[in-house]
């Protein structure tokens, strides 16, 4: 297999994985719209789950996150962009708004209520700021018709969108397989959930960006 074919296989495989991950997380997140106070993640938030400000921010956050997950994967399909440019632009606007208006700002607010110490708060706050920054740069790049920069910043933005997937992999793996103490898992998850994603994003940009 030559390098061109290998890159194509890697791209298709990677897109399939991120799409499945997006569907998985979308399905999990949708369960919160039963508005229960004792399901999944909310079980670990008894001190704030009935706080109307936190609760409002939470539902704004997951609404924006779900929109980003629903619109993100298709944006990286070159054939779709070429054939349905108007749809690509429309979905792109939804993706940008879902983060810049909904998920990003509410994520900043929620960071101050993160489990653990200031280490957790700082980790999630930095992630939210980077999510907003990378998404904003994707927007400003396409406004000046810098398609290459727009592509690269979108890769970084979506890598941060998928931080919730990494979080759901890391926490059980660290707790049940690596036997890391619970306090360390909580503190580390605020950083492990997104730093590896950005590293992978930079590798993709460096070696496979022209295939997007």
Residue frames as a rotation matrix with the C-alpha (Angstrom) as fourth column:
UNK 1
0.579 0.816 0.000 0.00
0.816 -0.579 0.000 0.00
0.000 0.000 -1.000 0.00
UNK 2
-0.322 -0.719 0.616 1.51
0.664 -0.635 -0.394 3.33
0.675 0.282 0.682 -1.02
UNK 3
-0.873 -0.136 -0.468 1.52
0.463 -0.533 -0.708 6.40
-0.153 -0.835 0.528 1.23
UNK 4
-0.787 0.617 0.013 -1.42
-0.552 -0.712 0.434 7.99
0.277 0.334 0.901 -0.60
UNK 5
-0.051 0.776 -0.629 -3.65
-0.093 0.623 0.777 4.97
0.994 0.098 0.041 -0.09
UNK 6
-0.421 -0.180 -0.889 -2.52
0.799 0.391 -0.457 4.66
0.430 -0.903 -0.021 3.52
UNK 7
-0.993 0.051 -0.110 -3.44
0.003 -0.896 -0.444 8.27
-0.122 -0.441 0.889 4.20
UNK 8
-0.462 0.874 -0.151 -6.83
-0.618 -0.195 0.762 7.75
0.636 0.445 0.630 2.59
UNK 9
-0.035 0.397 -0.917 -7.49
0.387 0.852 0.353 4.68
0.922 -0.342 -0.183 4.75
UNK 10
-0.702 -0.304 -0.644 -6.41
0.706 -0.177 -0.686 6.54
0.094 -0.936 0.339 7.88
UNK 11
-0.925 0.372 0.080 -8.66
-0.370 -0.928 0.035 9.47
0.087 0.003 0.996 7.03
UNK 12
-0.163 0.916 -0.368 -11.71
-0.458 0.260 0.850 7.30
0.874 0.307 0.377 6.39
UNK 13
-0.123 0.057 -0.991 -11.08
0.660 0.750 -0.039 5.22
0.741 -0.659 -0.129 9.50
UNK 14
-0.895 -0.281 -0.346 -10.57
0.446 -0.582 -0.681 8.33
-0.010 -0.763 0.646 11.61
UNK 15
-0.712 0.692 0.121 -13.74
-0.605 -0.692 0.394 9.92
0.357 0.207 0.911 10.27
UNK 16
0.010 0.725 -0.689 -15.70
-0.031 0.689 0.724 6.74
0.999 0.014 0.029 11.04
UNK 17
-0.394 -0.241 -0.887 -14.36
0.819 0.344 -0.458 6.68
0.416 -0.907 0.062 14.61
UNK 18
-0.989 -0.008 -0.145 -15.15
0.078 -0.871 -0.485 10.32
-0.122 -0.491 0.862 15.31
UNK 19
-0.467 0.880 -0.085 -18.63
-0.596 -0.242 0.766 9.93
0.653 0.408 0.637 13.79
UNK 20
0.057 0.444 -0.894 -19.38
0.379 0.819 0.430 6.91
0.924 -0.363 -0.122 15.96
UNK 21
-0.669 -0.369 -0.645 -18.00
0.732 -0.182 -0.656 8.75
0.125 -0.911 0.392 18.98
UNK 22
-0.923 0.360 0.138 -20.25
-0.356 -0.933 0.057 11.73
0.150 0.004 0.989 18.19
UNK 23
-0.105 0.922 -0.372 -23.32
-0.358 0.314 0.879 9.50
0.928 0.226 0.297 17.86
UNK 24
-0.158 -0.052 -0.986 -22.44
0.718 0.680 -0.151 7.74
0.678 -0.732 -0.070 21.13
UNK 25
-0.873 -0.240 -0.424 -22.06
0.476 -0.607 -0.637 10.99
-0.104 -0.758 0.644 23.04
UNK 26
-0.724 0.680 0.119 -25.14
-0.516 -0.647 0.561 12.52
0.459 0.345 0.819 21.40
UNK 27
0.014 0.759 -0.650 -27.23
0.063 0.649 0.759 9.55
0.998 -0.052 -0.039 22.58
UNK 28
-0.347 -0.211 -0.914 -25.89
0.886 0.247 -0.393 9.77
0.309 -0.946 0.102 26.13
UNK 29
-0.988 -0.102 -0.118 -26.42
0.135 -0.939 -0.316 13.52
-0.079 -0.328 0.941 26.32
UNK 30
-0.524 0.850 0.043 -29.96
-0.334 -0.252 0.908 13.28
0.783 0.462 0.416 24.97
UNK 31
-0.169 0.468 -0.867 -30.92
0.685 0.689 0.238 11.26
0.709 -0.554 -0.437 28.05
UNK 32
-0.830 -0.200 -0.521 -30.57
0.536 -0.545 -0.644 14.39
-0.155 -0.814 0.560 30.19
UNK 33
-0.826 0.552 0.114 -33.57
-0.435 -0.753 0.493 15.91
0.358 0.358 0.862 28.47
UNK 34
-0.121 0.760 -0.639 -35.73
0.591 0.572 0.568 13.69
0.797 -0.310 -0.518 30.62
UNK 35
-0.011 0.001 1.000 -34.94
-0.432 -0.902 -0.004 16.51
0.902 -0.432 0.010 33.10
UNK 36
0.726 0.155 -0.670 -34.19
0.442 0.641 0.627 14.01
0.527 -0.752 0.397 35.84
UNK 37
0.597 -0.535 0.598 -32.05
-0.710 -0.699 0.083 15.08
0.373 -0.474 -0.797 38.78
UNK 38
0.330 -0.434 0.838 -30.59
-0.635 0.555 0.537 11.66
-0.698 -0.710 -0.093 39.49
UNK 39
0.935 0.018 0.354 -29.33
0.225 0.741 -0.633 10.32
-0.274 0.671 0.689 36.16
UNK 40
0.554 -0.772 0.311 -25.79
0.659 0.178 -0.731 9.75
0.509 0.610 0.607 34.94
UNK 41
-0.407 -0.839 0.360 -23.52
0.507 -0.535 -0.676 12.73
0.760 -0.093 0.644 35.56
UNK 42
0.017 0.488 0.873 -26.09
-0.427 -0.786 0.447 14.54
0.904 -0.380 0.195 37.71
UNK 43
0.781 0.225 -0.583 -25.77
0.334 0.639 0.693 11.88
0.528 -0.735 0.424 40.42
UNK 44
-0.033 -0.914 -0.404 -22.34
0.976 0.057 -0.209 13.33
0.214 -0.401 0.891 41.19
UNK 45
-0.746 -0.228 0.625 -23.63
0.236 -0.969 -0.071 16.90
0.622 0.095 0.777 41.48
UNK 46
0.007 0.853 -0.522 -26.07
0.926 0.191 0.324 16.84
0.376 -0.486 -0.789 44.44
UNK 47
-0.301 -0.202 -0.932 -24.76
0.735 -0.672 -0.092 20.18
-0.607 -0.713 0.351 45.74
UNK 48
-0.749 -0.044 -0.662 -25.67
-0.249 -0.906 0.341 22.12
-0.615 0.420 0.668 42.59
UNK 49
-0.870 0.354 0.343 -28.19
0.491 0.549 0.676 20.02
0.051 0.757 -0.652 40.69
UNK 50
0.161 0.982 -0.103 -31.07
0.987 -0.162 -0.001 22.09
-0.018 -0.102 -0.995 42.06
UNK 51
-0.336 -0.343 -0.877 -29.27
0.298 -0.922 0.246 25.41
-0.894 -0.178 0.412 41.62
UNK 52
0.656 0.731 0.188 -31.33
0.380 -0.105 -0.919 27.18
-0.652 0.675 -0.347 38.92
UNK 53
0.571 -0.511 -0.643 -28.31
-0.715 -0.694 -0.083 29.03
-0.404 0.507 -0.761 37.50
UNK 54
-0.541 -0.791 0.286 -26.17
-0.575 0.596 0.560 25.91
-0.613 0.139 -0.777 37.24
UNK 55
-0.163 0.578 0.800 -29.10
0.400 0.780 -0.482 23.89
-0.902 0.241 -0.358 35.91
UNK 56
0.825 0.462 -0.326 -29.81
-0.050 -0.514 -0.856 26.50
-0.563 0.723 -0.400 33.21
UNK 57
0.168 -0.861 -0.480 -26.13
-0.923 -0.308 0.229 26.62
-0.345 0.404 -0.847 32.24
UNK 58
-0.513 -0.349 0.784 -26.03
-0.218 0.936 0.275 22.83
-0.830 -0.030 -0.557 32.11
UNK 59
0.243 0.704 0.667 -28.90
0.547 0.469 -0.693 22.56
-0.801 0.534 -0.272 29.64
UNK 60
0.821 -0.092 -0.564 -27.56
-0.445 -0.721 -0.531 25.41
-0.358 0.687 -0.633 27.51
UNK 61
-0.150 -0.989 0.015 -24.19
-0.834 0.134 0.535 23.63
-0.531 0.068 -0.844 27.50
UNK 62
-0.500 -0.058 0.864 -25.49
0.133 0.981 0.142 20.23
-0.856 0.186 -0.483 26.45
UNK 63
0.672 0.734 0.104 -27.79
0.277 -0.118 -0.954 21.76
-0.687 0.669 -0.283 23.82
UNK 64
0.606 -0.530 -0.594 -24.83
-0.755 -0.618 -0.219 23.51
-0.251 0.581 -0.774 22.24
UNK 65
-0.410 -0.814 0.411 -22.70
-0.651 0.577 0.494 20.40
-0.639 -0.065 -0.766 22.56
UNK 66
-0.042 0.487 0.872 -25.29
0.360 0.822 -0.441 18.22
-0.932 0.295 -0.210 20.86
UNK 67
0.900 0.355 -0.251 -25.62
-0.062 -0.467 -0.882 20.68
-0.431 0.809 -0.399 17.98
UNK 68
0.203 -0.916 -0.346 -21.84
-0.938 -0.284 0.201 20.70
-0.282 0.284 -0.917 17.57
UNK 69
-0.515 -0.367 0.775 -21.73
-0.269 0.927 0.261 16.89
-0.814 -0.074 -0.576 17.59
UNK 70
0.321 0.760 0.565 -24.56
0.395 0.435 -0.809 16.67
-0.861 0.483 -0.161 15.08
UNK 71
0.972 0.124 -0.202 -23.06
-0.099 -0.559 -0.823 19.14
-0.215 0.820 -0.531 12.61
UNK 72
0.357 -0.930 -0.084 -19.32
-0.677 -0.320 0.663 18.61
-0.644 -0.180 -0.744 13.07
UNK 73
-0.108 -0.524 0.845 -18.47
0.137 0.834 0.535 15.26
-0.985 0.174 -0.018 11.42
UNK 74
0.543 0.405 0.735 -20.07
0.738 0.186 -0.648 16.03
-0.400 0.895 -0.198 8.06
UNK 75
0.904 -0.198 -0.379 -18.04
-0.270 -0.952 -0.146 19.22
-0.332 0.235 -0.914 7.77
UNK 76
-0.020 -0.995 0.094 -14.88
-0.609 0.087 0.789 17.16
-0.793 -0.042 -0.608 7.27
UNK 77
0.099 0.123 0.987 -16.19
0.576 0.802 -0.157 15.22
-0.811 0.584 0.009 4.28
UNK 78
-0.690 -0.508 -0.515 -14.60
-0.064 -0.666 0.743 16.80
-0.721 0.546 0.427 1.21
UNK 79
-0.848 0.401 0.347 -17.13
0.484 0.316 0.816 15.32
0.218 0.860 -0.462 -1.24
UNK 80
0.113 0.926 -0.359 -20.02
0.987 -0.147 -0.068 16.75
-0.116 -0.347 -0.931 0.79
UNK 81
-0.036 -0.193 -0.981 -18.44
0.297 -0.939 0.174 20.22
-0.954 -0.285 0.091 0.88
UNK 82
-0.903 -0.398 -0.162 -17.85
-0.038 -0.301 0.953 20.26
-0.428 0.867 0.256 -2.86
UNK 83
-0.726 0.656 0.208 -21.30
0.548 0.370 0.750 19.00
0.415 0.658 -0.628 -3.81
UNK 84
0.392 0.912 -0.118 -23.38
0.762 -0.250 0.597 20.75
0.515 -0.324 -0.793 -1.16
UNK 85
-0.614 -0.761 0.210 -21.52
0.543 -0.600 -0.587 23.97
0.573 -0.247 0.782 -0.43
UNK 86
-0.227 0.603 0.765 -24.61
-0.462 -0.758 0.460 25.83
0.857 -0.249 0.450 0.77
UNK 87
0.784 0.509 -0.355 -25.45
0.008 0.563 0.827 23.04
0.620 -0.651 0.437 3.20
UNK 88
0.048 -0.874 -0.483 -21.84
0.864 0.279 -0.419 23.01
0.501 -0.398 0.769 4.39
UNK 89
-0.703 -0.313 0.639 -22.01
0.090 -0.930 -0.357 26.73
0.706 -0.193 0.682 5.10
UNK 90
0.220 0.877 0.426 -25.35
-0.524 -0.262 0.810 26.44
0.823 -0.402 0.402 6.88
UNK 91
0.767 0.011 -0.641 -24.15
0.407 0.764 0.500 23.57
0.496 -0.645 0.582 9.08
UNK 92
-0.298 -0.953 -0.057 -20.95
0.743 -0.195 -0.640 25.49
0.599 -0.233 0.766 9.73
UNK 93
-0.427 0.223 0.876 -22.92
-0.358 -0.932 0.062 28.47
0.830 -0.287 0.477 11.02
UNK 94
0.709 0.705 -0.017 -24.90
-0.312 0.335 0.889 26.19
0.632 -0.626 0.457 13.32
UNK 95
0.428 -0.644 -0.634 -21.68
0.757 0.638 -0.137 24.60
0.493 -0.422 0.761 14.57
UNK 96
-0.571 -0.699 0.430 -20.06
0.390 -0.692 -0.608 27.98
0.722 -0.180 0.668 15.23
UNK 97
-0.120 0.616 0.778 -23.12
-0.604 -0.667 0.436 29.36
0.788 -0.418 0.452 17.05
UNK 98
0.722 0.441 -0.532 -23.54
0.061 0.726 0.685 26.18
0.689 -0.527 0.498 19.09
UNK 99
0.114 -0.781 -0.614 -20.11
0.939 0.287 -0.191 26.74
0.325 -0.554 0.766 20.63
UNK 100
-0.735 -0.516 0.440 -19.63
0.415 -0.855 -0.310 30.52
0.537 -0.045 0.843 20.57
UNK 101
-0.325 0.710 0.625 -23.13
-0.568 -0.675 0.471 31.33
0.756 -0.202 0.623 21.84
UNK 102
0.666 0.746 -0.005 -24.21
-0.494 0.447 0.746 28.24
0.558 -0.495 0.666 23.80
UNK 103
0.812 -0.243 -0.530 -21.71
0.409 0.885 0.222 25.58
0.415 -0.397 0.818 24.84
UNK 104
-0.125 -0.984 0.126 -18.57
0.577 -0.175 -0.798 27.67
0.807 -0.027 0.590 25.26
UNK 105
-0.376 0.000 0.927 -19.82
-0.485 -0.852 -0.197 30.46
0.789 -0.524 0.320 27.56
UNK 106
0.675 0.678 0.291 -21.92
-0.625 0.316 0.714 28.06
0.392 -0.664 0.637 29.65
UNK 107
0.617 -0.544 -0.568 -18.91
0.497 0.830 -0.255 25.74
0.610 -0.125 0.782 29.90
UNK 108
-0.433 -0.762 0.482 -16.89
0.096 -0.571 -0.816 28.59
0.896 -0.306 0.320 31.39
UNK 109
0.030 0.551 0.834 -19.59
-0.849 -0.427 0.313 29.14
0.528 -0.717 0.455 34.01
UNK 110
0.891 0.410 -0.194 -19.84
-0.284 0.837 0.468 25.44
0.354 -0.362 0.862 34.84
UNK 111
0.131 -0.932 -0.337 -16.06
0.235 0.359 -0.903 25.15
0.963 0.040 0.267 35.25
UNK 112
-0.489 -0.317 0.812 -16.35
-0.593 -0.563 -0.576 27.01
0.640 -0.764 0.087 38.55
UNK 113
0.348 0.662 0.664 -18.59
-0.928 0.342 0.145 24.21
-0.131 -0.667 0.734 39.84
UNK 114
0.220 -0.329 -0.918 -16.33
-0.489 0.778 -0.396 21.36
0.844 0.536 0.010 38.75
UNK 115
0.984 0.054 -0.171 -15.70
0.099 0.631 0.769 18.47
0.150 -0.774 0.615 41.12
UNK 116
0.257 -0.946 -0.197 -12.38
0.925 0.300 -0.233 18.58
0.280 -0.122 0.952 42.91
UNK 117
0.066 -0.380 -0.923 -10.16
0.652 -0.684 0.328 21.54
-0.755 -0.623 0.203 43.67
UNK 118
0.450 0.002 -0.893 -9.03
-0.387 -0.901 -0.197 24.59
-0.805 0.435 -0.404 41.75
UNK 119
-0.673 -0.732 0.105 -7.02
-0.276 0.380 0.883 22.19
-0.686 0.565 -0.458 39.57
UNK 120
-0.416 0.628 0.658 -10.23
0.802 0.595 -0.060 20.83
-0.429 0.503 -0.751 38.08
UNK 121
0.579 0.658 -0.481 -11.73
0.405 -0.744 -0.531 24.28
-0.708 0.113 -0.697 37.71
UNK 122
0.027 -0.671 -0.741 -8.62
-0.530 -0.638 0.559 25.56
-0.848 0.377 -0.373 35.95
UNK 123
-0.789 -0.364 0.495 -8.50
0.131 0.688 0.714 22.57
-0.600 0.628 -0.495 33.60
UNK 124
-0.096 0.850 0.518 -12.10
0.939 0.250 -0.237 22.92
-0.332 0.463 -0.822 32.46
UNK 125
0.601 0.276 -0.750 -11.84
0.153 -0.961 -0.231 26.72
-0.784 0.024 -0.620 32.30
UNK 126
-0.380 -0.815 -0.437 -8.77
-0.447 -0.252 0.858 26.53
-0.810 0.521 -0.268 30.03
UNK 127
-0.729 0.159 0.666 -10.55
0.542 0.728 0.420 23.97
-0.418 0.667 -0.617 27.86
UNK 128
0.341 0.940 0.010 -13.63
0.795 -0.283 -0.537 26.20
-0.502 0.191 -0.844 27.52
UNK 129
0.409 -0.272 -0.871 -11.48
-0.259 -0.950 0.174 29.19
-0.875 0.155 -0.459 26.61
UNK 130
-0.701 -0.713 -0.008 -9.56
-0.264 0.249 0.932 27.19
-0.662 0.656 -0.363 24.01
UNK 131
-0.377 0.673 0.636 -12.83
0.811 0.572 -0.125 25.83
-0.448 0.469 -0.761 22.61
UNK 132
0.667 0.618 -0.416 -14.10
0.397 -0.767 -0.504 29.38
-0.631 0.171 -0.757 22.15
UNK 133
0.114 -0.725 -0.679 -10.77
-0.466 -0.642 0.608 30.59
-0.877 0.247 -0.411 20.77
UNK 134
-0.787 -0.460 0.410 -10.29
0.088 0.575 0.813 27.81
-0.610 0.676 -0.413 18.20
UNK 135
-0.054 0.861 0.506 -13.88
0.920 0.240 -0.310 28.10
-0.389 0.449 -0.804 17.03
UNK 136
0.671 0.252 -0.697 -13.61
0.114 -0.964 -0.239 31.87
-0.732 0.081 -0.676 16.74
UNK 137
-0.295 -0.861 -0.414 -10.40
-0.458 -0.252 0.853 31.55
-0.839 0.441 -0.320 14.75
UNK 138
-0.617 0.178 0.766 -12.14
0.620 0.710 0.334 29.09
-0.485 0.681 -0.549 12.42
UNK 139
0.484 0.875 0.020 -14.81
0.755 -0.407 -0.514 31.74
-0.442 0.264 -0.858 11.86
UNK 140
0.548 -0.300 -0.781 -12.42
-0.259 -0.948 0.183 34.65
-0.795 0.102 -0.597 11.33
UNK 141
-0.556 -0.803 0.214 -10.29
-0.079 0.307 0.948 32.57
-0.827 0.511 -0.234 8.96
UNK 142
-0.370 0.470 0.802 -13.15
0.880 0.453 0.141 31.72
-0.297 0.758 -0.581 6.65
UNK 143
0.631 0.604 -0.487 -14.32
0.453 -0.797 -0.400 35.34
-0.629 0.031 -0.776 6.72
UNK 144
0.272 -0.620 -0.736 -11.07
-0.650 -0.682 0.335 36.32
-0.710 0.387 -0.589 4.98
UNK 145
0.866 0.223 -0.448 -11.24
-0.492 0.536 -0.686 33.24
0.087 0.815 0.573 2.70
UNK 146
-0.304 -0.952 0.043 -8.21
-0.930 0.286 -0.230 31.56
0.206 -0.110 -0.972 4.31
UNK 147
0.591 0.682 -0.429 -9.51
-0.622 0.725 0.295 28.05
0.513 0.092 0.853 3.73
UNK 148
-0.017 -0.684 -0.729 -6.37
0.169 0.717 -0.676 26.25
0.985 -0.135 0.104 4.96
UNK 149
-0.882 -0.306 0.360 -6.39
-0.251 -0.342 -0.906 28.13
0.400 -0.889 0.225 8.26
UNK 150
-0.049 0.958 0.282 -10.16
-0.982 -0.098 0.162 27.61
0.183 -0.269 0.946 8.59
UNK 151
0.501 0.181 -0.846 -9.70
-0.261 0.964 0.052 23.86
0.825 0.195 0.530 8.12
UNK 152
-0.432 -0.787 -0.441 -6.92
0.243 0.370 -0.897 23.68
0.869 -0.494 0.031 10.70
UNK 153
-0.832 0.143 0.536 -8.82
-0.525 -0.518 -0.676 25.65
0.180 -0.843 0.506 13.32
UNK 154
0.266 0.958 -0.108 -11.94
-0.892 0.287 0.348 23.56
0.364 0.004 0.931 12.73
UNK 155
0.168 -0.299 -0.939 -9.91
0.095 0.953 -0.286 20.41
0.981 -0.042 0.189 13.38
UNK 156
-0.849 -0.528 -0.033 -8.72
0.117 -0.126 -0.985 21.88
0.516 -0.840 0.168 16.69
UNK 157
-0.493 0.745 0.450 -12.22
-0.857 -0.504 -0.105 23.04
0.149 -0.438 0.887 17.58
UNK 158
0.471 0.746 -0.471 -13.81
-0.644 0.656 0.393 19.67
0.602 0.118 0.790 16.92
UNK 159
-0.278 -0.643 -0.713 -11.02
0.220 0.680 -0.699 17.93
0.935 -0.351 -0.048 18.84
UNK 160
-0.962 -0.036 0.269 -12.14
-0.234 -0.399 -0.887 19.96
0.139 -0.916 0.376 21.85
UNK 161
-0.035 0.999 -0.034 -15.78
-0.947 -0.022 0.319 19.17
0.318 0.044 0.947 21.10
UNK 162
0.427 0.157 -0.890 -14.85
-0.169 0.981 0.092 15.51
0.888 0.112 0.446 21.49
UNK 163
-0.619 -0.665 0.417 -13.29
-0.509 -0.065 -0.859 16.14
0.599 -0.744 -0.298 24.91
UNK 164
0.048 0.732 0.680 -16.50
-0.986 0.142 -0.083 14.82
-0.157 -0.667 0.728 26.46
UNK 165
0.811 0.164 -0.561 -15.90
-0.345 0.909 -0.234 11.49
0.472 0.384 0.794 24.70
UNK 166
-0.138 -0.956 -0.258 -12.33
-0.070 0.269 -0.961 11.30
0.988 -0.115 -0.104 25.99
UNK 167
-0.463 0.048 0.885 -13.61
-0.847 -0.317 -0.426 12.12
0.261 -0.947 0.187 29.47
UNK 168
0.526 0.786 0.323 -16.03
-0.839 0.542 0.047 9.20
-0.139 -0.296 0.945 29.36
UNK 169
0.654 -0.421 -0.629 -13.23
-0.009 0.827 -0.563 6.87
0.756 0.374 0.537 28.31
UNK 170
-0.317 -0.915 0.249 -10.66
-0.236 -0.178 -0.955 8.14
0.919 -0.362 -0.159 30.78
UNK 171
-0.110 0.292 0.950 -12.75
-0.967 -0.254 -0.034 8.10
0.231 -0.922 0.310 33.97
UNK 172
0.866 0.437 0.242 -13.77
-0.488 0.845 0.220 4.39
-0.108 -0.309 0.945 33.93
UNK 173
0.618 -0.706 -0.346 -10.39
0.175 0.553 -0.814 3.34
0.766 0.443 0.466 32.52
UNK 174
-0.308 -0.773 0.555 -8.50
-0.400 -0.425 -0.812 5.22
0.863 -0.472 -0.178 35.23
UNK 175
0.032 0.423 0.906 -10.83
-0.996 -0.058 0.062 4.06
0.079 -0.904 0.419 38.00
UNK 176
0.745 0.493 0.449 -11.43
-0.555 0.832 0.007 0.40
-0.370 -0.255 0.894 37.18
UNK 177
0.908 -0.416 -0.049 -8.45
0.282 0.694 -0.662 -0.66
0.309 0.587 0.748 35.08
UNK 178
0.021 -0.944 0.329 -5.60
0.108 -0.325 -0.939 1.58
0.994 0.055 0.096 36.21
UNK 179
0.397 0.259 -0.880 -6.87
0.839 0.285 0.463 1.75
0.371 -0.923 -0.104 39.82
UNK 180
-0.640 -0.545 0.542 -6.03
0.327 -0.831 -0.449 5.43
0.696 -0.110 0.710 40.16
UNK 181
-0.673 0.385 -0.631 -7.40
0.645 -0.112 -0.756 6.98
-0.362 -0.916 -0.173 43.38
UNK 182
0.204 0.921 0.333 -10.74
0.977 -0.172 -0.124 8.72
-0.057 0.351 -0.935 42.90
UNK 183
0.594 0.001 -0.805 -9.44
0.228 -0.959 0.167 12.18
-0.771 -0.283 -0.570 43.81
UNK 184
-0.480 -0.852 -0.208 -6.68
-0.062 -0.203 0.977 11.91
-0.875 0.482 0.044 41.21
UNK 185
-0.515 0.378 0.769 -9.13
0.839 0.407 0.362 10.74
-0.177 0.832 -0.527 38.58
UNK 186
0.572 0.798 -0.191 -11.32
0.762 -0.603 -0.237 13.78
-0.304 -0.010 -0.952 39.21
UNK 187
0.382 -0.496 -0.780 -8.43
-0.102 -0.861 0.498 16.23
-0.918 -0.111 -0.380 39.06
UNK 188
-0.634 -0.753 0.175 -6.76
0.048 0.187 0.981 14.64
-0.772 0.631 -0.082 36.05
UNK 189
-0.142 0.651 0.745 -9.96
0.902 0.396 -0.174 14.31
-0.409 0.647 -0.643 34.01
UNK 190
0.700 0.410 -0.584 -10.15
0.241 -0.906 -0.348 18.10
-0.672 0.103 -0.734 33.67
UNK 191
0.092 -0.775 -0.625 -6.91
-0.725 -0.483 0.492 17.96
-0.683 0.408 -0.606 31.68
UNK 192
-0.732 -0.398 0.553 -6.74
-0.026 0.827 0.561 14.45
-0.681 0.396 -0.616 30.20
UNK 193
0.160 0.914 0.372 -10.13
0.507 0.247 -0.826 14.96
-0.847 0.320 -0.424 28.56
UNK 194
0.939 0.322 -0.124 -8.78
0.091 -0.577 -0.811 17.52
-0.333 0.750 -0.571 26.09
UNK 195
0.244 -0.917 -0.315 -4.97
-0.688 -0.392 0.610 17.67
-0.683 0.068 -0.727 25.97
UNK 196
-0.477 -0.428 0.768 -4.59
0.188 0.804 0.564 14.33
-0.859 0.414 -0.303 24.10
UNK 197
0.468 0.741 0.481 -7.29
0.692 0.031 -0.721 15.47
-0.550 0.671 -0.498 21.67
UNK 198
0.860 -0.176 -0.479 -5.35
-0.332 -0.906 -0.263 18.59
-0.388 0.385 -0.837 20.77
UNK 199
-0.200 -0.966 0.162 -2.16
-0.503 0.243 0.830 16.58
-0.841 0.084 -0.534 20.33
UNK 200
-0.254 0.206 0.945 -3.94
0.633 0.774 0.001 14.26
-0.731 0.599 -0.327 17.89
UNK 201
0.797 0.603 -0.037 -5.43
0.399 -0.572 -0.716 17.29
-0.453 0.556 -0.697 16.14
UNK 202
0.469 -0.696 -0.544 -1.99
-0.650 -0.689 0.321 18.82
-0.598 0.202 -0.775 15.63
UNK 203
-0.510 -0.636 0.579 -0.67
-0.092 0.710 0.698 15.54
-0.855 0.303 -0.421 14.22
UNK 204
0.166 0.674 0.720 -3.60
0.784 0.352 -0.511 15.36
-0.598 0.649 -0.470 11.81
UNK 205
0.888 0.156 -0.432 -3.03
-0.049 -0.903 -0.427 18.95
-0.456 0.400 -0.795 10.72
UNK 206
0.097 -0.967 -0.236 0.67
-0.665 -0.239 0.708 18.30
-0.741 0.088 -0.666 10.18
UNK 207
-0.746 -0.547 0.380 0.46
-0.203 0.730 0.653 15.02
-0.634 0.410 -0.656 8.29
UNK 208
-0.597 0.577 0.557 -3.05
0.756 0.638 0.149 14.68
-0.269 0.510 -0.817 6.84
UNK 209
-0.286 0.553 -0.783 -4.51
0.076 -0.801 -0.593 18.17
-0.955 -0.229 0.187 6.53
UNK 210
-0.682 -0.030 -0.731 -4.41
-0.662 -0.401 0.633 18.22
-0.312 0.915 0.254 2.72
UNK 211
-0.923 0.359 -0.136 -6.68
0.263 0.849 0.459 15.16
0.280 0.388 -0.878 2.67
UNK 212
-0.526 0.768 -0.366 -9.51
0.429 -0.132 -0.894 16.98
-0.734 -0.627 -0.260 4.46
